[in-house]
């Protein structure tokens, strides 16, 4: 069954929805999403979106903060462009119905780690939910947008794949997509394919990400021949709630922005010995500090203490965090919260240019799936929603020009063929491999790495991939099998990039190369599949 459109959008976070809403003015949009349309990393974003707004703030200050957090390898032109286009995307979001928190006659701006000024627009502590709700409403009301929920992208369709030979430049023709409810794989053909599939936190045992974050876009683009960069830079959020039922519930960086202090079990504050900004240091430093404190003192967690602030302020500023913690019998106004780091944000991804286009023509990658050069070796807090919104707008404008100027002729595209594949009655194989990948990635390719750990991880992922290849083609595909295949691919890419970088920089810390090396490694780690 084939579905044809002008624009195929894969993913329903801020990047996918904002692109779809704008693109719908110029053609038909098919938007596919793995679960319900609201289920995305955007929906769970607590902190906010960074943009210069206050008279006390400047573009230069935001640019400088981004470069400092990125540890010397942010792309200067990209940083400048994103920061300067920030106020414009804020206005767009407000126009689409996002209600940011106000203070008197102006917007209330908060501060997070790594920022020298208050520049974070937020909607209490549920900013992502406010953005998602507004964009979902706008998308559903648009007659040019057709939404396909519970649809999982399997693979991109490219001209080279259809022709079964090398074609340069290769171009994207759409994607094969599994309809989870019917079990059928549908063929989506489009002039423009826009990937906004999010991150890859599920590659790790502990993550703050939603269940949809299995690195699908990165894996699909890599298999299709797109360039991938800087996968070694996985950001671990320093503070997720440590509780058996909490499922790594995120405690926003804004809590530290409003004065919370990290302490050991005995109450000792420890961040001053790691960084001059103490509890407001960049995330990579805070995460490593917590990891070191836990290992040094044999503790399972550290504690985030904001009890010195007025209880009414805490409840008013962080209503969702406060109420959620109460469900676990933790009152943040009276006691410190137990916290641990968890995999949070992928700073690498599919290489895309200033307009979001990859090196496969007509394939765009925007948001956490993409590598744009903005984040460098460590993302500055609340720059992620900003990046997604800015690049979605630029991709939209560029794609519309392509529609106007390019002639689109599609070859005959075959439907998905399951061949002799049968239904599997051994899904235990999938769950076993899934669990093994996530555990060795956490233990060997986590916050602190070494050459030996990386080698062990690589040998294990190779063995698992051999099993997956056989299993994938022997049995009818399911959502779980697609995700397993993708996290195995993304795990290999993270390990490959980590093995290539012989230094420690930002989020990548290797005990065998503990120093930063600007002579040899002030550059990106770029890899591409060899056919």
C-alpha positions, 0 to 999 in steps of 0.5 A, a space after each residue: 500500500 503506497 501513500 504519496 505526499 509532497 512532504 513526509 515527516 517522521 517524528 512529532 516533537 517540536 522539529 517535526 510539528 513546526 516543519 509540518 505546520 509551515 510546510 502544509 502551506 505549500 503541499 500535502 504532508 504525511 506525518 508518521 509517529 511511533 506512538 500517539 502524536 504527543 509522545 516525544 522528547 519535546 513533551 517531557 522537556 521541563 526546563 525551557 528554550 533559550 533565547 536572548 530577550 532581556 536588556 541585560 543579555 546579548 547575542 555575544 553572551 549566549 554565543 560565548 556560553 554555547 562555545 564554552 559548554 561545547 568545549 571548543 568544537 562548536 561550529 562558529 557560523 552555526 552557533 551565531 545563526 541559531 542564537 540570532 534567530 532565537 527571538 524569531 522562533 520564540 515569536 513563532 511559538 507564541 503565535 502558534 499558542 505556546 503560553 510561556 510563564 510571565 512575571 508582571 508585564 514581561 516573560 519570566 526568564 530563568 537560568 540554567 547551568 552554563 548560562 551567564 544570564 537569565 534567558 530561558 523561556 519556560 512554562 512553569 516546569 512543563 515547557 515541553 508539554 506546553 509547546 507540544 500541546 500547542 503544536 499538536 493542536 495546530 497540526 490536527 486543525 490543518 487539513 493538509 496534514 495527515 497524521 499516522 499514529 502508531 507507525 514505525 519507520 523501518 528504512 529510508 527508500 533511496 534511489 540507490 537502494 531501488 536501483 541496487 547500484 551506487 548513484 551519486 548524488 543519491 536521493 531520498 524517495 520516502 520510507 517504508 513504515 510499519 503500521 503497528 496496529 495492522 502489522 503491515 509495512 506501508 510504502 510512503 513516497 514523498 518529494 521531501 523526507 524530513 526526519 525528526 525522530 529524536 534521540 537514542 537514550 534507550 541505548 543505555 540502561 538508565 535514561 531520562 528519555 521517553 520509550 520512543 528514543 531508540 535512535 531510529 533516524 540515525 540508524 536508518 540514515 547510516 544504513 542509507 549512506 548518510 554521514 554521521 558525526 560525533 556520536 561519542 558525545 552522549 550527554 548524561 543529565 546529572 539529576 534524575 530521581 533515584 527511586 525504584 518506581 520513578 523510571 529516571 524521572 528528570 529533575 530539571 536543571 532549572 532547580 539548580 538554576 534557582 539555587 539548589 545544591 548538590 550534596 553527599 549523603 552526609 550533607 557535604 556540598 561538593 561541586 565547588 571542588 570541581 568547577 568555579 560555577 559550582 552547581 551551575 557548571 556545564 552538565 558534563 562536569 556535573 555528571 562526572 562529579 556526581 559519578 566520581 562522588 558516588 564511586 569514591 564514597 560507595 553511595 548509590 546516589 547524591 542529593 539535590 537540596 533546595 530546602 533553603 528556599 521558600 516552600 511556596 516559591 518551590 511549589 509555584 516554580 516547580 509544580 510538576 516536579 513537586 507533585 511528582 516527587 510527592 507521589 514517591 513520598 518525597 517532599 522537596 520543600 523539606 528534604 533533599 532529593 536523591 538523584 543520579 545521572 542518566 543518558 539524556 541527549 545525543 549531541 552527535 547524529 546525522 550530518 546536516 547543513 545550515 538548512 537541515 539537509 543531509 548529504 542524501 538529497 531531499 533528506 532532512 534531519 532536524 532536532 536531536 537526530 541531527 548533527 549541526 555543529 551547534 552543540 560541540 562536545 556538550 550541549 548547553 542547557 535549553 539549546 535543544 528546543 531552540 536548535 530544533 525550532 530554528 532548523 525546522 524553519 530553515 529546512 521548511 524554507 529550503 524545501 519549499 524552494 526545492 519544490 519550486 525549482 526541481 523536477 521530481 520524477 520517481 522510479 518504480 518503487 517496490 512494496 515491502 517484501 517479507 519473503 519467506 519470513 514467519 511469525 516469531 515465537 521466540 521474542 525472548 531473543 529480542 529482549 535478551 539482546 536488548 537488555 545486554 546492549 543497554 547494560 554493556 553500553 552503560 558499564 563500558 561506554 558511559 560517563 567514564 570510558 577506557 580503551 579496554 572497556 570500548 574494545 569489550 563493548 565493540 566485541 559484544 555488539 558485533 556478536 549481537 548484530 550477527 544474531 539480529 541480522 539472521 533474526 531480522 530476515 527470518 521473522 516478520 518484523 515487529 516494532 520491538 525488532 526494529 528498535 533492537 536493530 536500531 539500538 544495536 546500530 547506534 551502539 556500534 556508532 557510539 563505540 566507533 566514534 569513542 574509539 576514534 577520539 584519542 582525548 577527553 573533551 566535553 561529554 567524552 572522557 577516556 581514562 587512557 587519554 584524560 587530557 584535552 588535545 586541541 592540536 589533533 582533536 579540535 575537530 568532528 568525528 565523522 563516519 560513513 557506511 562503506 557499501 
